[in-house]
Amino acid sequence: MHNAQDEKTRKEIADKFREIRLEKGLKQSDVAEKAGLNANYYAKVERGEAIPSVITLKKILEALGVKSSDVLSF
């Protein structure tokens, strides 16, 4: 079970992924392909419906060409 702070953090990360992707002119499928992920799974991450593992988070960050500090506020 997640508390309100967990949900807020998940939404912030998801929103940041979306913002960066749009700034770079990428589609969700582009990011998913670069990260070696299923496009539906990446879409769930970006909507805050799925929580990526640390390994998957690293793959997404690399696919977007950003550092963790660009996405994570902690």
PDB file of N, CA, C and O in Angstrom:
ATOM      1  N   MET A   1       0.851  -1.186   0.000  1.00  0.00           N
ATOM      2  CA  MET A   1       0.000   0.000   0.000  1.00  0.00           C
ATOM      3  C   MET A   1       0.891   1.242   0.000  1.00  0.00           C
ATOM      4  O   MET A   1       1.929   1.288   0.661  1.00  0.00           O
ATOM      5  N   HIS A   2       0.462   2.230  -0.749  1.00  0.00           N
ATOM      6  CA  HIS A   2       1.243   3.458  -0.868  1.00  0.00           C
ATOM      7  C   HIS A   2       0.539   4.592  -0.144  1.00  0.00           C
ATOM      8  O   HIS A   2      -0.688   4.691  -0.150  1.00  0.00           O
ATOM      9  N   ASN A   3       1.330   5.434   0.471  1.00  0.00           N
ATOM     10  CA  ASN A   3       0.739   6.600   1.123  1.00  0.00           C
ATOM     11  C   ASN A   3       0.728   7.780   0.153  1.00  0.00           C
ATOM     12  O   ASN A   3       1.190   7.671  -0.984  1.00  0.00           O
ATOM     13  N   ALA A   4       0.202   8.889   0.614  1.00  0.00           N
ATOM     14  CA  ALA A   4       0.047  10.064  -0.248  1.00  0.00           C
ATOM     15  C   ALA A   4       1.402  10.588  -0.740  1.00  0.00           C
ATOM     16  O   ALA A   4       1.514  11.037  -1.881  1.00  0.00           O
ATOM     17  N   GLN A   5       2.418  10.532   0.106  1.00  0.00           N
ATOM     18  CA  GLN A   5       3.745  11.008  -0.303  1.00  0.00           C
ATOM     19  C   GLN A   5       4.320  10.115  -1.396  1.00  0.00           C
ATOM     20  O   GLN A   5       4.949  10.604  -2.334  1.00  0.00           O
ATOM     21  N   ASP A   6       4.103   8.802  -1.276  1.00  0.00           N
ATOM     22  CA  ASP A   6       4.568   7.874  -2.320  1.00  0.00           C
ATOM     23  C   ASP A   6       3.907   8.195  -3.654  1.00  0.00           C
ATOM     24  O   ASP A   6       4.563   8.225  -4.695  1.00  0.00           O
ATOM     25  N   GLU A   7       2.613   8.431  -3.611  1.00  0.00           N
ATOM     26  CA  GLU A   7       1.873   8.751  -4.838  1.00  0.00           C
ATOM     27  C   GLU A   7       2.361  10.055  -5.448  1.00  0.00           C
ATOM     28  O   GLU A   7       2.480  10.174  -6.668  1.00  0.00           O
ATOM     29  N   LYS A   8       2.643  11.029  -4.595  1.00  0.00           N
ATOM     30  CA  LYS A   8       3.145  12.325  -5.081  1.00  0.00           C
ATOM     31  C   LYS A   8       4.501  12.144  -5.767  1.00  0.00           C
ATOM     32  O   LYS A   8       4.745  12.707  -6.834  1.00  0.00           O
ATOM     33  N   THR A   9       5.373  11.359  -5.149  1.00  0.00           N
ATOM     34  CA  THR A   9       6.698  11.106  -5.723  1.00  0.00           C
ATOM     35  C   THR A   9       6.580  10.387  -7.057  1.00  0.00           C
ATOM     36  O   THR A   9       7.257  10.744  -8.021  1.00  0.00           O
ATOM     37  N   ARG A  10       5.725   9.378  -7.116  1.00  0.00           N
ATOM     38  CA  ARG A  10       5.532   8.626  -8.363  1.00  0.00           C
ATOM     39  C   ARG A  10       5.035   9.544  -9.470  1.00  0.00           C
ATOM     40  O   ARG A  10       5.495   9.454 -10.608  1.00  0.00           O
ATOM     41  N   LYS A  11       4.092  10.434  -9.138  1.00  0.00           N
ATOM     42  CA  LYS A  11       3.534  11.368 -10.127  1.00  0.00           C
ATOM     43  C   LYS A  11       4.597  12.363 -10.589  1.00  0.00           C
ATOM     44  O   LYS A  11       4.673  12.677 -11.776  1.00  0.00           O
ATOM     45  N   GLU A  12       5.413  12.857  -9.668  1.00  0.00           N
ATOM     46  CA  GLU A  12       6.470  13.810 -10.023  1.00  0.00           C
ATOM     47  C   GLU A  12       7.460  13.187 -11.008  1.00  0.00           C
ATOM     48  O   GLU A  12       7.852  13.824 -11.985  1.00  0.00           O
ATOM     49  N   ILE A  13       7.864  11.939 -10.747  1.00  0.00           N
ATOM     50  CA  ILE A  13       8.806  11.253 -11.626  1.00  0.00           C
ATOM     51  C   ILE A  13       8.171  11.009 -12.989  1.00  0.00           C
ATOM     52  O   ILE A  13       8.794  11.251 -14.023  1.00  0.00           O
ATOM     53  N   ALA A  14       6.935  10.531 -12.988  1.00  0.00           N
ATOM     54  CA  ALA A  14       6.220  10.267 -14.241  1.00  0.00           C
ATOM     55  C   ALA A  14       6.089  11.546 -15.062  1.00  0.00           C
ATOM     56  O   ALA A  14       6.331  11.546 -16.269  1.00  0.00           O
ATOM     57  N   ASP A  15       5.707  12.628 -14.404  1.00  0.00           N
ATOM     58  CA  ASP A  15       5.544  13.912 -15.101  1.00  0.00           C
ATOM     59  C   ASP A  15       6.872  14.403 -15.672  1.00  0.00           C
ATOM     60  O   ASP A  15       6.907  14.967 -16.766  1.00  0.00           O
ATOM     61  N   LYS A  16       7.961  14.192 -14.938  1.00  0.00           N
ATOM     62  CA  LYS A  16       9.269  14.631 -15.401  1.00  0.00           C
ATOM     63  C   LYS A  16       9.706  13.825 -16.616  1.00  0.00           C
ATOM     64  O   LYS A  16      10.266  14.383 -17.559  1.00  0.00           O
ATOM     65  N   PHE A  17       9.453  12.498 -16.603  1.00  0.00           N
ATOM     66  CA  PHE A  17       9.757  11.679 -17.779  1.00  0.00           C
ATOM     67  C   PHE A  17       9.005  12.217 -18.995  1.00  0.00           C
ATOM     68  O   PHE A  17       9.580  12.369 -20.073  1.00  0.00           O
ATOM     69  N   ARG A  18       7.737  12.499 -18.815  1.00  0.00           N
ATOM     70  CA  ARG A  18       6.913  12.996 -19.926  1.00  0.00           C
ATOM     71  C   ARG A  18       7.441  14.335 -20.434  1.00  0.00           C
ATOM     72  O   ARG A  18       7.573  14.546 -21.640  1.00  0.00           O
ATOM     73  N   GLU A  19       7.740  15.232 -19.501  1.00  0.00           N
ATOM     74  CA  GLU A  19       8.237  16.566 -19.861  1.00  0.00           C
ATOM     75  C   GLU A  19       9.538  16.463 -20.670  1.00  0.00           C
ATOM     76  O   GLU A  19       9.681  17.116 -21.704  1.00  0.00           O
ATOM     77  N   ILE A  20      10.468  15.654 -20.203  1.00  0.00           N
ATOM     78  CA  ILE A  20      11.750  15.499 -20.900  1.00  0.00           C
ATOM     79  C   ILE A  20      11.534  14.879 -22.269  1.00  0.00           C
ATOM     80  O   ILE A  20      12.114  15.328 -23.259  1.00  0.00           O
ATOM     81  N   ARG A  21      10.692  13.840 -22.328  1.00  0.00           N
ATOM     82  CA  ARG A  21      10.427  13.171 -23.607  1.00  0.00           C
ATOM     83  C   ARG A  21       9.863  14.154 -24.623  1.00  0.00           C
ATOM     84  O   ARG A  21      10.299  14.181 -25.774  1.00  0.00           O
ATOM     85  N   LEU A  22       8.899  14.959 -24.201  1.00  0.00           N
ATOM     86  CA  LEU A  22       8.282  15.926 -25.114  1.00  0.00           C
ATOM     87  C   LEU A  22       9.287  16.999 -25.534  1.00  0.00           C
ATOM     88  O   LEU A  22       9.302  17.410 -26.694  1.00  0.00           O
ATOM     89  N   GLU A  23      10.122  17.454 -24.603  1.00  0.00           N
ATOM     90  CA  GLU A  23      11.151  18.454 -24.931  1.00  0.00           C
ATOM     91  C   GLU A  23      12.098  17.937 -26.002  1.00  0.00           C
ATOM     92  O   GLU A  23      12.597  18.704 -26.825  1.00  0.00           O
ATOM     93  N   LYS A  24      12.343  16.630 -25.987  1.00  0.00           N
ATOM     94  CA  LYS A  24      13.262  16.022 -26.947  1.00  0.00           C
ATOM     95  C   LYS A  24      12.552  15.568 -28.219  1.00  0.00           C
ATOM     96  O   LYS A  24      13.186  15.029 -29.126  1.00  0.00           O
ATOM     97  N   GLY A  25      11.230  15.786 -28.289  1.00  0.00           N
ATOM     98  CA  GLY A  25      10.475  15.434 -29.481  1.00  0.00           C
ATOM     99  C   GLY A  25      10.352  13.936 -29.711  1.00  0.00           C
ATOM    100  O   GLY A  25      10.257  13.481 -30.851  1.00  0.00           O
ATOM    101  N   LEU A  26      10.354  13.175 -28.629  1.00  0.00           N
ATOM    102  CA  LEU A  26      10.260  11.720 -28.723  1.00  0.00           C
ATOM    103  C   LEU A  26       8.850  11.230 -28.439  1.00  0.00           C
ATOM    104  O   LEU A  26       8.093  11.868 -27.708  1.00  0.00           O
ATOM    105  N   LYS A  27       8.509  10.093 -29.025  1.00  0.00           N
ATOM    106  CA  LYS A  27       7.255   9.408 -28.705  1.00  0.00           C
ATOM    107  C   LYS A  27       7.555   8.414 -27.590  1.00  0.00           C
ATOM    108  O   LYS A  27       8.707   8.042 -27.367  1.00  0.00           O
ATOM    109  N   GLN A  28       6.509   7.992 -26.897  1.00  0.00           N
ATOM    110  CA  GLN A  28       6.700   6.983 -25.851  1.00  0.00           C
ATOM    111  C   GLN A  28       7.363   5.736 -26.428  1.00  0.00           C
ATOM    112  O   GLN A  28       8.224   5.132 -25.788  1.00  0.00           O
ATOM    113  N   SER A  29       6.966   5.360 -27.621  1.00  0.00           N
ATOM    114  CA  SER A  29       7.533   4.159 -28.245  1.00  0.00           C
ATOM    115  C   SER A  29       9.025   4.334 -28.541  1.00  0.00           C
ATOM    116  O   SER A  29       9.779   3.362 -28.503  1.00  0.00           O
ATOM    117  N   ASP A  30       9.456   5.569 -28.835  1.00  0.00           N
ATOM    118  CA  ASP A  30      10.880   5.834 -29.063  1.00  0.00           C
ATOM    119  C   ASP A  30      11.687   5.563 -27.793  1.00  0.00           C
ATOM    120  O   ASP A  30      12.725   4.903 -27.829  1.00  0.00           O
ATOM    121  N   VAL A  31      11.188   6.086 -26.669  1.00  0.00           N
ATOM    122  CA  VAL A  31      11.878   5.897 -25.396  1.00  0.00           C
ATOM    123  C   VAL A  31      11.894   4.417 -25.029  1.00  0.00           C
ATOM    124  O   VAL A  31      12.922   3.877 -24.622  1.00  0.00           O
ATOM    125  N   ALA A  32      10.751   3.777 -25.179  1.00  0.00           N
ATOM    126  CA  ALA A  32      10.658   2.353 -24.844  1.00  0.00           C
ATOM    127  C   ALA A  32      11.653   1.537 -25.662  1.00  0.00           C
ATOM    128  O   ALA A  32      12.346   0.677 -25.120  1.00  0.00           O
ATOM    129  N   GLU A  33      11.726   1.801 -26.950  1.00  0.00           N
ATOM    130  CA  GLU A  33      12.642   1.064 -27.816  1.00  0.00           C
ATOM    131  C   GLU A  33      14.091   1.288 -27.402  1.00  0.00           C
ATOM    132  O   GLU A  33      14.863   0.335 -27.294  1.00  0.00           O
ATOM    133  N   LYS A  34      14.465   2.552 -27.169  1.00  0.00           N
ATOM    134  CA  LYS A  34      15.835   2.863 -26.760  1.00  0.00           C
ATOM    135  C   LYS A  34      16.193   2.210 -25.429  1.00  0.00           C
ATOM    136  O   LYS A  34      17.340   1.827 -25.202  1.00  0.00           O
ATOM    137  N   ALA A  35      15.196   2.088 -24.551  1.00  0.00           N
ATOM    138  CA  ALA A  35      15.426   1.504 -23.225  1.00  0.00           C
ATOM    139  C   ALA A  35      15.274  -0.015 -23.225  1.00  0.00           C
ATOM    140  O   ALA A  35      15.561  -0.666 -22.220  1.00  0.00           O
ATOM    141  N   GLY A  36      14.827  -0.582 -24.339  1.00  0.00           N
ATOM    142  CA  GLY A  36      14.622  -2.023 -24.403  1.00  0.00           C
ATOM    143  C   GLY A  36      13.415  -2.474 -23.603  1.00  0.00           C
ATOM    144  O   GLY A  36      13.401  -3.566 -23.036  1.00  0.00           O
ATOM    145  N   LEU A  37      12.392  -1.611 -23.565  1.00  0.00           N
ATOM    146  CA  LEU A  37      11.186  -1.902 -22.794  1.00  0.00           C
ATOM    147  C   LEU A  37       9.983  -2.058 -23.706  1.00  0.00           C
ATOM    148  O   LEU A  37       9.981  -1.585 -24.842  1.00  0.00           O
ATOM    149  N   ASN A  38       8.976  -2.718 -23.201  1.00  0.00           N
ATOM    150  CA  ASN A  38       7.693  -2.801 -23.883  1.00  0.00           C
ATOM    151  C   ASN A  38       7.070  -1.408 -23.851  1.00  0.00           C
ATOM    152  O   ASN A  38       7.074  -0.748 -22.811  1.00  0.00           O
ATOM    153  N   ALA A  39       6.540  -0.965 -24.980  1.00  0.00           N
ATOM    154  CA  ALA A  39       5.959   0.383 -25.073  1.00  0.00           C
ATOM    155  C   ALA A  39       4.792   0.569 -24.107  1.00  0.00           C
ATOM    156  O   ALA A  39       4.628   1.648 -23.538  1.00  0.00           O
ATOM    157  N   ASN A  40       3.987  -0.464 -23.919  1.00  0.00           N
ATOM    158  CA  ASN A  40       2.857  -0.357 -22.983  1.00  0.00           C
ATOM    159  C   ASN A  40       3.347  -0.185 -21.551  1.00  0.00           C
ATOM    160  O   ASN A  40       2.765   0.570 -20.772  1.00  0.00           O
ATOM    161  N   TYR A  41       4.416  -0.889 -21.213  1.00  0.00           N
ATOM    162  CA  TYR A  41       4.977  -0.751 -19.865  1.00  0.00           C
ATOM    163  C   TYR A  41       5.510   0.666 -19.664  1.00  0.00           C
ATOM    164  O   TYR A  41       5.246   1.289 -18.636  1.00  0.00           O
ATOM    165  N   TYR A  42       6.260   1.177 -20.642  1.00  0.00           N
ATOM    166  CA  TYR A  42       6.782   2.536 -20.492  1.00  0.00           C
ATOM    167  C   TYR A  42       5.647   3.547 -20.350  1.00  0.00           C
ATOM    168  O   TYR A  42       5.748   4.484 -19.558  1.00  0.00           O
ATOM    169  N   ALA A  43       4.579   3.367 -21.102  1.00  0.00           N
ATOM    170  CA  ALA A  43       3.428   4.276 -20.997  1.00  0.00           C
ATOM    171  C   ALA A  43       2.859   4.251 -19.580  1.00  0.00           C
ATOM    172  O   ALA A  43       2.459   5.289 -19.052  1.00  0.00           O
ATOM    173  N   LYS A  44       2.823   3.071 -18.966  1.00  0.00           N
ATOM    174  CA  LYS A  44       2.328   2.965 -17.584  1.00  0.00           C
ATOM    175  C   LYS A  44       3.263   3.692 -16.617  1.00  0.00           C
ATOM    176  O   LYS A  44       2.805   4.336 -15.673  1.00  0.00           O
ATOM    177  N   VAL A  45       4.561   3.589 -16.850  1.00  0.00           N
ATOM    178  CA  VAL A  45       5.527   4.307 -16.007  1.00  0.00           C
ATOM    179  C   VAL A  45       5.283   5.799 -16.131  1.00  0.00           C
ATOM    180  O   VAL A  45       5.254   6.515 -15.130  1.00  0.00           O
ATOM    181  N   GLU A  46       5.107   6.266 -17.353  1.00  0.00           N
ATOM    182  CA  GLU A  46       4.929   7.702 -17.589  1.00  0.00           C
ATOM    183  C   GLU A  46       3.600   8.215 -17.032  1.00  0.00           C
ATOM    184  O   GLU A  46       3.472   9.397 -16.714  1.00  0.00           O
ATOM    185  N   ARG A  47       2.624   7.336 -16.916  1.00  0.00           N
ATOM    186  CA  ARG A  47       1.344   7.725 -16.303  1.00  0.00           C
ATOM    187  C   ARG A  47       1.358   7.545 -14.785  1.00  0.00           C
ATOM    188  O   ARG A  47       0.390   7.894 -14.109  1.00  0.00           O
ATOM    189  N   GLY A  48       2.438   7.008 -14.256  1.00  0.00           N
ATOM    190  CA  GLY A  48       2.538   6.783 -12.819  1.00  0.00           C
ATOM    191  C   GLY A  48       1.815   5.539 -12.358  1.00  0.00           C
ATOM    192  O   GLY A  48       1.550   5.381 -11.166  1.00  0.00           O
ATOM    193  N   GLU A  49       1.489   4.647 -13.291  1.00  0.00           N
ATOM    194  CA  GLU A  49       0.769   3.424 -12.951  1.00  0.00           C
ATOM    195  C   GLU A  49       1.703   2.259 -12.646  1.00  0.00           C
ATOM    196  O   GLU A  49       1.275   1.257 -12.073  1.00  0.00           O
ATOM    197  N   ALA A  50       2.973   2.381 -13.021  1.00  0.00           N
ATOM    198  CA  ALA A  50       3.954   1.331 -12.765  1.00  0.00           C
ATOM    199  C   ALA A  50       5.189   1.968 -12.144  1.00  0.00           C
ATOM    200  O   ALA A  50       5.553   3.097 -12.472  1.00  0.00           O
ATOM    201  N   ILE A  51       5.821   1.234 -11.251  1.00  0.00           N
ATOM    202  CA  ILE A  51       7.029   1.709 -10.585  1.00  0.00           C
ATOM    203  C   ILE A  51       8.209   0.921 -11.151  1.00  0.00           C
ATOM    204  O   ILE A  51       8.315  -0.284 -10.923  1.00  0.00           O
ATOM    205  N   PRO A  52       9.092   1.590 -11.883  1.00  0.00           N
ATOM    206  CA  PRO A  52      10.223   0.865 -12.470  1.00  0.00           C
ATOM    207  C   PRO A  52      11.248   0.457 -11.419  1.00  0.00           C
ATOM    208  O   PRO A  52      11.445   1.149 -10.420  1.00  0.00           O
ATOM    209  N   SER A  53      11.895  -0.674 -11.663  1.00  0.00           N
ATOM    210  CA  SER A  53      13.013  -1.080 -10.810  1.00  0.00           C
ATOM    211  C   SER A  53      14.160  -0.095 -11.028  1.00  0.00           C
ATOM    212  O   SER A  53      14.110   0.735 -11.936  1.00  0.00           O
ATOM    213  N   VAL A  54      15.169  -0.188 -10.211  1.00  0.00           N
ATOM    214  CA  VAL A  54      16.330   0.688 -10.354  1.00  0.00           C
ATOM    215  C   VAL A  54      16.998   0.443 -11.710  1.00  0.00           C
ATOM    216  O   VAL A  54      17.431   1.390 -12.366  1.00  0.00           O
ATOM    217  N   ILE A  55      17.081  -0.802 -12.124  1.00  0.00           N
ATOM    218  CA  ILE A  55      17.692  -1.140 -13.418  1.00  0.00           C
ATOM    219  C   ILE A  55      16.894  -0.508 -14.561  1.00  0.00           C
ATOM    220  O   ILE A  55      17.465   0.077 -15.481  1.00  0.00           O
ATOM    221  N   THR A  56      15.572  -0.634 -14.488  1.00  0.00           N
ATOM    222  CA  THR A  56      14.713  -0.062 -15.529  1.00  0.00           C
ATOM    223  C   THR A  56      14.767   1.455 -15.499  1.00  0.00           C
ATOM    224  O   THR A  56      14.768   2.097 -16.550  1.00  0.00           O
ATOM    225  N   LEU A  57      14.812   2.030 -14.317  1.00  0.00           N
ATOM    226  CA  LEU A  57      14.939   3.486 -14.192  1.00  0.00           C
ATOM    227  C   LEU A  57      16.215   3.955 -14.896  1.00  0.00           C
ATOM    228  O   LEU A  57      16.195   4.953 -15.617  1.00  0.00           O
ATOM    229  N   LYS A  58      17.314   3.245 -14.692  1.00  0.00           N
ATOM    230  CA  LYS A  58      18.580   3.591 -15.347  1.00  0.00           C
ATOM    231  C   LYS A  58      18.444   3.512 -16.860  1.00  0.00           C
ATOM    232  O   LYS A  58      18.954   4.380 -17.568  1.00  0.00           O
ATOM    233  N   LYS A  59      17.774   2.497 -17.362  1.00  0.00           N
ATOM    234  CA  LYS A  59      17.576   2.342 -18.808  1.00  0.00           C
ATOM    235  C   LYS A  59      16.762   3.509 -19.374  1.00  0.00           C
ATOM    236  O   LYS A  59      17.068   4.022 -20.450  1.00  0.00           O
ATOM    237  N   ILE A  60      15.725   3.921 -18.641  1.00  0.00           N
ATOM    238  CA  ILE A  60      14.887   5.032 -19.099  1.00  0.00           C
ATOM    239  C   ILE A  60      15.692   6.330 -19.109  1.00  0.00           C
ATOM    240  O   ILE A  60      15.618   7.105 -20.063  1.00  0.00           O
ATOM    241  N   LEU A  61      16.457   6.562 -18.050  1.00  0.00           N
ATOM    242  CA  LEU A  61      17.282   7.769 -17.985  1.00  0.00           C
ATOM    243  C   LEU A  61      18.280   7.810 -19.139  1.00  0.00           C
ATOM    244  O   LEU A  61      18.479   8.857 -19.755  1.00  0.00           O
ATOM    245  N   GLU A  62      18.902   6.674 -19.430  1.00  0.00           N
ATOM    246  CA  GLU A  62      19.850   6.611 -20.540  1.00  0.00           C
ATOM    247  C   GLU A  62      19.143   6.837 -21.878  1.00  0.00           C
ATOM    248  O   GLU A  62      19.673   7.516 -22.757  1.00  0.00           O
ATOM    249  N   ALA A  63      17.945   6.266 -22.029  1.00  0.00           N
ATOM    250  CA  ALA A  63      17.188   6.442 -23.272  1.00  0.00           C
ATOM    251  C   ALA A  63      16.817   7.909 -23.484  1.00  0.00           C
ATOM    252  O   ALA A  63      16.782   8.394 -24.615  1.00  0.00           O
ATOM    253  N   LEU A  64      16.543   8.606 -22.387  1.00  0.00           N
ATOM    254  CA  LEU A  64      16.195  10.026 -22.467  1.00  0.00           C
ATOM    255  C   LEU A  64      17.442  10.914 -22.524  1.00  0.00           C
ATOM    256  O   LEU A  64      17.349  12.102 -22.834  1.00  0.00           O
ATOM    257  N   GLY A  65      18.596  10.339 -22.227  1.00  0.00           N
ATOM    258  CA  GLY A  65      19.840  11.111 -22.255  1.00  0.00           C
ATOM    259  C   GLY A  65      19.956  12.103 -21.135  1.00  0.00           C
ATOM    260  O   GLY A  65      20.472  13.205 -21.324  1.00  0.00           O
ATOM    261  N   VAL A  66      19.470  11.716 -19.941  1.00  0.00           N
ATOM    262  CA  VAL A  66      19.516  12.620 -18.780  1.00  0.00           C
ATOM    263  C   VAL A  66      20.118  11.893 -17.573  1.00  0.00           C
ATOM    264  O   VAL A  66      20.232  10.667 -17.562  1.00  0.00           O
ATOM    265  N   LYS A  67      20.493  12.663 -16.574  1.00  0.00           N
ATOM    266  CA  LYS A  67      21.016  12.132 -15.320  1.00  0.00           C
ATOM    267  C   LYS A  67      19.862  11.931 -14.344  1.00  0.00           C
ATOM    268  O   LYS A  67      18.794  12.523 -14.495  1.00  0.00           O
ATOM    269  N   SER A  68      20.090  11.103 -13.359  1.00  0.00           N
ATOM    270  CA  SER A  68      19.048  10.862 -12.360  1.00  0.00           C
ATOM    271  C   SER A  68      18.655  12.152 -11.652  1.00  0.00           C
ATOM    272  O   SER A  68      17.490  12.332 -11.296  1.00  0.00           O
ATOM    273  N   SER A  69      19.612  13.050 -11.446  1.00  0.00           N
ATOM    274  CA  SER A  69      19.301  14.314 -10.763  1.00  0.00           C
ATOM    275  C   SER A  69      18.387  15.211 -11.597  1.00  0.00           C
ATOM    276  O   SER A  69      17.795  16.151 -11.068  1.00  0.00           O
ATOM    277  N   ASP A  70      18.268  14.931 -12.884  1.00  0.00           N
ATOM    278  CA  ASP A  70      17.345  15.690 -13.729  1.00  0.00           C
ATOM    279  C   ASP A  70      15.894  15.264 -13.499  1.00  0.00           C
ATOM    280  O   ASP A  70      14.959  15.992 -13.836  1.00  0.00           O
ATOM    281  N   VAL A  71      15.723  14.075 -12.920  1.00  0.00           N
ATOM    282  CA  VAL A  71      14.384  13.515 -12.738  1.00  0.00           C
ATOM    283  C   VAL A  71      14.020  13.380 -11.264  1.00  0.00           C
ATOM    284  O   VAL A  71      12.887  13.656 -10.870  1.00  0.00           O
ATOM    285  N   LEU A  72      14.974  12.959 -10.462  1.00  0.00           N
ATOM    286  CA  LEU A  72      14.716  12.685  -9.050  1.00  0.00           C
ATOM    287  C   LEU A  72      15.020  13.911  -8.206  1.00  0.00           C
ATOM    288  O   LEU A  72      16.093  14.503  -8.318  1.00  0.00           O
ATOM    289  N   SER A  73      14.082  14.282  -7.374  1.00  0.00           N
ATOM    290  CA  SER A  73      14.245  15.487  -6.565  1.00  0.00           C
ATOM    291  C   SER A  73      14.781  15.177  -5.160  1.00  0.00           C
ATOM    292  O   SER A  73      14.779  16.043  -4.285  1.00  0.00           O
ATOM    293  N   PHE A  74      15.231  13.955  -4.955  1.00  0.00           N
ATOM    294  CA  PHE A  74      15.736  13.574  -3.619  1.00  0.00           C
ATOM    295  C   PHE A  74      17.151  13.056  -3.710  1.00  0.00           C
ATOM    296  O   PHE A  74      17.741  12.689  -2.694  1.00  0.00           O
TER     297      PHE A  74
END
